[in-house]
Amino acid sequence: MIFVVIFYAGNIIVGKSINELPPFTIAFFRLLIAFFIIFPIGLRGAWNNRFIFLKYKKPLLIMTLTGITFFNTFIYGALQFTTASNVSVLETVIPVMTIVLSALLIKETIKFQQWIGIVLSFFGAILVIMNGSFLQLTQINWNIGDAIMIGAILCWAIYSIAVKEYMHLFPSYPVLLVMTGISVIVLLPFVTIEWIVLGIPILSIDMMVGLLYLGIFPSLIALIFYNKVVDLLGASKASVFLNFLPVVTMIGAYFWLGETISLLQIIGSLIVIVGVIVTTNVRTGEKHRKLNKVG
């Protein structure tokens, strides 16, 4: 899980460092690289289980579009406007949002302790985003990147609900291949329009290295590692480690991107982490304890 957190933090830091590239371009090449890597590993299994994929095509498509296709596209879009630190903090709100959507969509009960955690997480996220300026309402500086992250949060929350209901129906490597392949096809018209409007980007060596990192580590290795840890420890214990994502990202962004970190942002991040832990560690037998998050 230490490696998983490092790889996911790297996803944000590298995504920020190559944000001269537009978001659909980053997401497209990231998934194209991941597709070619997983292709020889998952091809036979995908073909042998093709009838399973066809039978459950609707949940497969939901998981693909929310978790693989557009989640990271929203992140890379947000990184065009906001800091890597803000994105990492907002990502930790996803387990809380997942529980809220579970209550709305599949009628799971939110307990009092969870409501406390939800309020704490929301307050902490606002503190980070506003950097304390909400204490002086006339000085609030709204950032479109933080607003774009709402799309990412909603995407992964829906993905998490679908994963806990349907992912067990599919073989692990073949489903990665199928979901990645579908995502590449879906993103192709978007990236084509992006290139028509903005021009075809010229990739520097640094950009190509960054895209290789995104395609190999957060797209595949971190996901494989995380799924293995969930099998060994359970989703709840594994997800606790992900609460360290803002800490690792802030440190990396400070050293590699030159981002500044204020005391209020540190306090806000700690509040978010406490809120997520409170929300996701209610001892019940309900399914929501199995919610997970993968990057």
C-alpha positions as CSV (number, residue, x, y, z in Angstrom):
1,M,0.0,0.0,0.0
2,I,3.0,2.3,0.5
3,F,3.8,1.8,-3.2
4,V,0.2,2.3,-4.2
5,V,0.0,5.7,-2.4
6,I,3.3,6.7,-4.0
7,F,2.1,5.7,-7.5
8,Y,-1.2,7.5,-7.1
9,A,0.5,10.6,-5.7
10,G,2.8,10.4,-8.8
11,N,-0.3,10.3,-11.0
12,I,-1.3,13.8,-9.7
13,I,2.2,15.2,-9.7
14,V,3.2,14.0,-13.1
15,G,-0.2,15.0,-14.5
16,K,0.4,18.5,-13.2
17,S,4.0,18.6,-14.5
18,I,2.9,17.8,-18.1
19,N,-0.3,20.0,-18.1
20,E,1.0,21.8,-21.1
21,L,-0.8,18.8,-22.8
22,P,-4.6,19.1,-22.8
23,P,-6.5,16.7,-20.5
24,F,-8.1,14.4,-23.1
25,T,-4.6,14.0,-24.7
26,I,-3.1,12.9,-21.4
27,A,-5.9,10.5,-20.6
28,F,-5.9,9.0,-24.1
29,F,-2.2,8.3,-24.3
30,R,-2.1,7.1,-20.7
31,L,-4.8,4.5,-21.5
32,L,-3.3,3.6,-24.9
33,I,0.0,2.8,-23.2
34,A,-1.8,0.7,-20.5
35,F,-3.8,-1.1,-23.2
36,F,-0.7,-2.2,-25.1
37,I,1.0,-3.4,-21.9
38,I,-2.0,-5.4,-20.6
39,F,-2.9,-6.7,-24.1
40,P,-0.7,-9.9,-24.2
41,I,-1.6,-10.7,-20.6
42,G,-5.4,-10.4,-20.8
43,L,-6.2,-11.2,-24.4
44,R,-6.8,-15.0,-24.0
45,G,-8.9,-14.5,-20.8
46,A,-10.9,-11.7,-22.5
47,W,-11.8,-13.9,-25.4
48,N,-12.6,-17.0,-23.3
49,N,-14.9,-14.9,-21.1
50,R,-16.4,-12.8,-23.9
51,F,-19.9,-14.1,-23.1
52,I,-19.6,-12.8,-19.5
53,F,-18.6,-9.4,-20.8
54,L,-21.6,-9.4,-23.2
55,K,-24.0,-10.6,-20.5
56,Y,-23.1,-7.9,-18.0
57,K,-22.3,-5.2,-20.6
58,K,-24.3,-2.5,-18.8
59,P,-22.5,-2.6,-15.5
60,L,-19.2,-3.1,-17.4
61,L,-19.9,0.1,-19.4
62,I,-20.8,2.0,-16.2
63,M,-17.5,1.0,-14.5
64,T,-15.5,1.7,-17.6
65,L,-16.9,5.2,-18.3
66,T,-16.8,6.4,-14.7
67,G,-13.7,4.7,-13.3
68,I,-11.4,4.4,-16.3
69,T,-12.4,6.8,-19.0
70,F,-13.5,10.0,-17.4
71,F,-12.2,9.9,-13.8
72,N,-8.6,10.7,-14.6
73,T,-9.8,13.0,-17.5
74,F,-11.5,15.2,-14.9
75,I,-8.3,15.1,-12.7
76,Y,-6.1,16.2,-15.6
77,G,-8.6,18.9,-16.5
78,A,-8.6,20.1,-12.9
79,L,-4.8,20.2,-12.8
80,Q,-4.9,22.7,-15.6
81,F,-6.2,25.2,-13.1
82,T,-5.6,24.1,-9.5
83,T,-2.7,22.7,-7.5
84,A,-1.7,19.1,-7.2
85,S,-2.1,19.4,-3.4
86,N,-5.8,20.5,-3.8
87,V,-6.5,17.6,-6.1
88,S,-5.0,15.1,-3.7
89,V,-7.1,16.4,-0.8
90,L,-10.3,16.4,-2.8
91,E,-9.6,12.8,-3.9
92,T,-9.9,11.7,-0.3
93,V,-13.5,12.9,-0.2
94,I,-14.4,10.2,-2.6
95,P,-15.1,7.5,0.0
96,V,-17.4,9.9,1.8
97,M,-19.2,10.8,-1.4
98,T,-19.5,7.1,-2.2
99,I,-21.4,6.5,1.1
100,V,-23.7,9.4,0.4
101,L,-24.5,8.1,-3.1
102,S,-25.0,4.6,-1.7
103,A,-27.7,6.0,0.6
104,L,-29.4,7.8,-2.3
105,L,-29.0,5.1,-5.0
106,I,-29.1,1.8,-3.2
107,K,-30.8,2.9,0.0
108,E,-27.9,2.1,2.4
109,T,-28.3,3.7,5.8
110,I,-25.9,6.5,6.9
111,K,-25.3,6.3,10.7
112,F,-24.7,9.3,13.0
113,Q,-21.0,8.7,13.2
114,Q,-20.8,8.8,9.5
115,W,-22.6,12.1,9.3
116,I,-20.0,13.5,11.7
117,G,-17.3,12.3,9.3
118,I,-19.0,13.7,6.3
119,V,-19.3,17.1,7.8
120,L,-15.7,17.0,8.9
121,S,-14.5,16.0,5.5
122,F,-16.5,18.6,3.8
123,F,-15.3,21.3,6.1
124,G,-11.7,20.2,5.7
125,A,-11.9,20.2,1.9
126,I,-13.4,23.7,1.9
127,L,-10.7,24.9,4.2
128,V,-8.0,23.6,1.7
129,I,-9.8,24.9,-1.4
130,M,-10.4,28.4,0.0
131,N,-7.1,28.4,2.0
132,G,-9.0,30.0,4.8
133,S,-10.4,32.8,2.7
134,F,-14.0,31.7,3.6
135,L,-13.3,33.4,6.9
136,Q,-13.3,36.6,4.9
137,L,-16.1,36.0,2.4
138,T,-15.3,39.0,0.2
139,Q,-11.9,37.6,-0.6
140,I,-13.0,34.1,-1.8
141,N,-11.2,33.2,-5.0
142,W,-13.1,30.5,-6.7
143,N,-11.0,28.1,-8.8
144,I,-12.5,26.3,-11.8
145,G,-10.1,23.4,-11.2
146,D,-11.6,22.6,-7.8
147,A,-15.0,22.7,-9.4
148,I,-13.9,20.2,-12.1
149,M,-12.8,17.9,-9.4
150,I,-16.5,17.5,-8.4
151,G,-16.8,15.5,-11.7
152,A,-13.9,13.2,-10.7
153,I,-15.4,12.7,-7.2
154,L,-18.8,11.8,-8.6
155,C,-17.3,9.5,-11.2
156,W,-15.3,7.4,-8.7
157,A,-18.1,7.3,-6.2
158,I,-20.4,5.8,-8.9
159,Y,-17.6,3.5,-10.0
160,S,-17.0,2.3,-6.4
161,I,-20.7,1.4,-6.0
162,A,-20.7,-0.5,-9.3
163,V,-17.4,-2.3,-8.4
164,K,-18.7,-3.7,-5.2
165,E,-21.8,-5.0,-6.9
166,Y,-20.3,-6.4,-10.2
167,M,-16.5,-6.5,-10.4
168,H,-16.4,-10.0,-8.9
169,L,-18.2,-11.3,-12.0
170,F,-15.2,-10.5,-14.2
171,P,-11.7,-12.0,-14.4
172,S,-9.1,-9.5,-13.2
173,Y,-6.6,-9.0,-16.0
174,P,-9.1,-9.5,-18.9
175,V,-11.5,-7.0,-17.4
176,L,-8.6,-4.4,-17.2
177,L,-7.9,-5.1,-20.9
178,V,-11.6,-4.7,-22.0
179,M,-12.2,-1.6,-19.9
180,T,-9.0,0.1,-21.1
181,G,-9.7,-0.8,-24.7
182,I,-13.3,0.6,-24.5
183,S,-11.9,3.8,-22.9
184,V,-9.4,4.3,-25.7
185,I,-12.2,4.0,-28.3
186,V,-14.5,6.4,-26.3
187,L,-11.8,9.0,-25.9
188,L,-10.7,8.9,-29.5
189,P,-13.4,11.3,-30.8
190,F,-12.8,13.7,-27.8
191,V,-9.1,13.8,-28.4
192,T,-9.6,14.3,-32.1
193,I,-11.8,17.3,-31.5
194,E,-9.2,18.6,-28.9
195,W,-6.5,18.4,-31.5
196,I,-8.6,20.1,-34.2
197,V,-9.3,23.0,-31.8
198,L,-6.0,23.3,-30.1
199,G,-3.7,21.7,-32.7
200,I,-1.8,18.3,-32.5
201,P,0.6,18.6,-29.6
202,I,4.3,18.0,-30.0
203,L,5.5,15.6,-27.3
204,S,8.8,16.4,-25.7
205,I,11.0,13.7,-24.1
206,D,9.8,14.8,-20.6
207,M,6.2,14.5,-21.7
208,M,6.7,11.0,-23.2
209,V,8.4,9.9,-20.0
210,G,5.6,11.3,-18.0
211,L,3.0,9.5,-20.1
212,L,4.9,6.2,-19.8
213,Y,4.8,6.6,-16.0
214,L,1.0,7.3,-16.1
215,G,0.4,4.4,-18.3
216,I,2.4,1.9,-16.4
217,F,2.4,2.7,-12.7
218,P,-1.0,4.3,-11.6
219,S,-2.9,2.7,-14.5
220,L,-1.8,-0.9,-14.0
221,I,0.7,-1.7,-11.3
222,A,-0.9,0.4,-8.5
223,L,-4.3,-1.1,-9.5
224,I,-3.0,-4.7,-9.4
225,F,-1.3,-4.0,-6.1
226,Y,-4.4,-2.4,-4.5
227,N,-6.6,-5.3,-5.6
228,K,-4.2,-7.8,-4.1
229,V,-4.1,-5.8,-0.8
230,V,-7.9,-5.7,-0.7
231,D,-7.9,-9.5,-0.9
232,L,-5.4,-9.7,2.0
233,L,-6.6,-7.0,4.3
234,G,-10.1,-6.1,3.1
235,A,-11.2,-2.9,1.5
236,S,-11.7,-0.9,4.6
237,K,-8.2,-1.4,6.0
238,A,-6.6,-0.9,2.6
239,S,-8.5,2.4,2.0
240,V,-7.2,3.8,5.2
241,F,-3.7,4.0,3.6
242,L,-5.1,6.1,0.8
243,N,-5.8,8.9,3.4
244,F,-2.0,9.5,3.3
245,L,-2.4,10.5,-0.4
246,P,-2.5,14.3,0.4
247,V,0.5,14.1,2.6
248,V,2.7,12.3,0.0
249,T,1.4,14.5,-2.8
250,M,2.0,17.8,-0.9
251,I,5.5,16.7,-0.2
252,G,6.1,15.8,-3.8
253,A,4.5,18.9,-5.1
254,Y,6.6,21.0,-2.8
255,F,9.9,19.5,-3.9
256,W,9.2,18.8,-7.6
257,L,6.6,21.4,-8.6
258,G,7.5,24.2,-6.3
259,E,4.0,24.5,-4.8
260,T,3.6,26.4,-1.6
261,I,1.8,24.8,1.3
262,S,0.1,26.9,3.9
263,L,-0.6,26.0,7.5
264,L,-4.4,26.2,6.9
265,Q,-4.0,23.7,4.0
266,I,-2.2,21.3,6.3
267,I,-4.9,21.7,8.9
268,G,-7.6,21.2,6.3
269,S,-5.9,18.1,5.0
270,L,-5.8,16.6,8.5
271,I,-9.4,17.4,9.0
272,V,-10.3,15.6,5.8
273,I,-8.3,12.6,6.8
274,V,-10.0,12.4,10.2
275,G,-13.4,12.8,8.6
276,V,-12.8,10.0,6.1
277,I,-11.5,7.6,8.8
278,V,-14.6,8.4,11.0
279,T,-16.9,7.9,8.0
280,T,-15.5,4.7,6.6
281,N,-14.8,2.8,9.9
282,V,-18.3,2.3,11.3
283,R,-18.5,-1.3,12.5
284,T,-21.5,-2.7,10.8
285,G,-22.1,-5.7,8.6
286,E,-23.4,-3.6,5.7
287,K,-21.8,-3.6,2.3
288,H,-20.6,0.0,2.5
289,R,-17.7,-1.1,4.6
290,K,-16.3,-2.7,1.4
291,L,-16.2,0.4,-0.5
292,N,-12.8,0.9,-2.2
293,K,-10.9,3.4,-4.2
294,V,-8.4,2.7,-6.9
295,G,-6.6,5.4,-9.1
